[in-house]
Amino acid sequence: MCPRPEPDRLTPEQAHRRSSHGDAVLLDVRETDEWNAGHVPGAVHLPLSRLATGAALPPAAGDGPVVAICRSGRRSRQAAELLAGRGVDATDVVGGMVAWSRAGLPVAPPGRGGADG
């Protein structure tokens, strides 16, 4: 069972529904080695370290809402705050990839491609 989200955070299940229905883009803010070890299929990749230095969102993120995800939820929360400061409609996944995996949601195995931004 996932921890209860803060009002503006999403559970993994909520994030999965929003991203799979095209209501939001899932932005993985983990570092490249973490991304390569496995990520959500269809997610867009931009490490928080690059986002924090002013990197633009990848074109695949579009102009719509963004849901950030990391390993445990700490970096994704920071990313959502940074993006909101830029005027982006952003939130994040409480519990990150750990909670996502525990919920049994899809994860691309290592070596699989994705929207790497």
C-alpha positions as CSV (number, residue, x, y, z in Angstrom):
1,M,0.0,0.0,0.0
2,C,1.3,3.4,-0.9
3,P,1.6,6.2,1.6
4,R,-1.1,8.8,1.4
5,P,-0.1,11.7,-0.9
6,E,0.0,15.3,0.0
7,P,-2.8,17.3,-1.7
8,D,-0.7,18.2,-4.8
9,R,1.2,14.9,-5.1
10,L,0.0,11.8,-6.9
11,T,0.1,8.1,-6.0
12,P,1.8,5.9,-8.5
13,E,-1.6,4.6,-9.6
14,Q,-2.9,8.2,-10.2
15,A,0.3,9.1,-12.1
16,H,0.0,6.0,-14.2
17,R,-3.6,6.8,-15.1
18,R,-2.7,10.4,-16.0
19,S,0.3,9.5,-18.1
20,S,-1.2,6.5,-19.9
21,H,-4.3,8.6,-20.8
22,G,-2.2,11.4,-22.2
23,D,-3.3,13.8,-19.5
24,A,0.3,14.4,-18.3
25,V,3.8,13.6,-19.3
26,L,5.8,11.5,-16.8
27,L,9.3,13.1,-16.3
28,D,11.9,10.9,-14.8
29,V,14.4,13.1,-13.0
30,R,16.8,10.4,-11.9
31,E,20.4,10.3,-13.2
32,T,21.2,8.5,-16.4
33,D,22.6,5.3,-14.7
34,E,19.3,5.0,-12.7
35,W,17.2,5.6,-15.9
36,N,19.2,3.0,-17.7
37,A,18.6,0.5,-14.9
38,G,14.9,0.6,-15.6
39,H,12.2,3.3,-16.0
40,V,8.6,3.8,-16.7
41,P,7.8,3.0,-20.4
42,G,7.0,6.2,-22.3
43,A,8.5,8.5,-19.6
44,V,10.7,11.4,-20.6
45,H,14.2,11.7,-19.0
46,L,15.8,14.8,-17.7
47,P,18.0,14.5,-14.5
48,L,17.3,16.9,-11.7
49,S,20.9,17.9,-11.8
50,R,20.4,19.4,-15.3
51,L,16.9,20.8,-14.5
52,A,18.4,22.6,-11.5
53,T,21.0,24.3,-13.8
54,G,18.3,25.7,-16.1
55,A,18.0,23.0,-18.7
56,A,14.8,23.2,-20.7
57,L,12.2,20.4,-20.7
58,P,12.7,18.0,-23.6
59,P,10.3,18.6,-26.5
60,A,8.6,15.3,-25.7
61,A,7.4,16.8,-22.5
62,G,5.2,19.2,-24.5
63,D,3.4,22.2,-23.1
64,G,1.0,20.3,-20.8
65,P,1.1,19.0,-17.2
66,V,4.2,17.2,-16.0
67,V,4.4,14.5,-13.3
68,A,8.0,14.1,-12.0
69,I,9.3,10.8,-10.7
70,C,12.6,9.8,-9.1
71,R,13.6,6.9,-6.9
72,S,11.9,7.7,-3.7
73,G,10.0,11.0,-4.2
74,R,12.6,13.6,-2.8
75,R,14.2,14.7,-6.1
76,S,10.8,14.6,-7.9
77,R,9.4,16.9,-5.3
78,Q,12.3,19.3,-5.9
79,A,11.8,19.1,-9.7
80,A,8.0,19.8,-9.4
81,E,8.8,22.9,-7.3
82,L,11.4,24.1,-9.8
83,L,9.0,23.5,-12.7
84,A,6.2,25.3,-10.9
85,G,8.5,28.2,-10.4
86,R,8.9,28.3,-14.2
87,G,5.1,28.3,-14.7
88,V,4.8,24.7,-15.6
89,D,1.8,22.7,-14.3
90,A,3.9,20.2,-12.3
91,T,3.4,17.7,-9.6
92,D,5.2,14.5,-8.6
93,V,4.8,10.9,-7.6
94,V,4.9,10.2,-3.8
95,G,7.2,7.3,-3.1
96,G,8.8,7.5,-6.6
97,M,9.9,4.4,-8.5
98,V,10.1,2.4,-5.3
99,A,6.3,2.9,-4.8
100,W,5.7,2.5,-8.5
101,S,7.4,-0.9,-8.6
102,R,5.7,-2.0,-5.4
103,A,2.3,-1.2,-6.9
104,G,3.1,-3.6,-9.8
105,L,3.1,-0.9,-12.4
106,P,5.1,-1.3,-15.6
107,V,8.9,-0.8,-15.7
108,A,11.0,-1.0,-18.8
109,P,13.8,-3.5,-18.1
110,P,17.5,-2.4,-18.4
111,G,18.6,-1.7,-21.9
112,R,15.2,-0.8,-23.2
113,G,14.7,2.5,-25.0
114,G,12.4,5.3,-24.0
115,A,11.7,9.0,-24.6
116,D,15.2,10.1,-23.4
117,G,14.5,13.7,-24.1
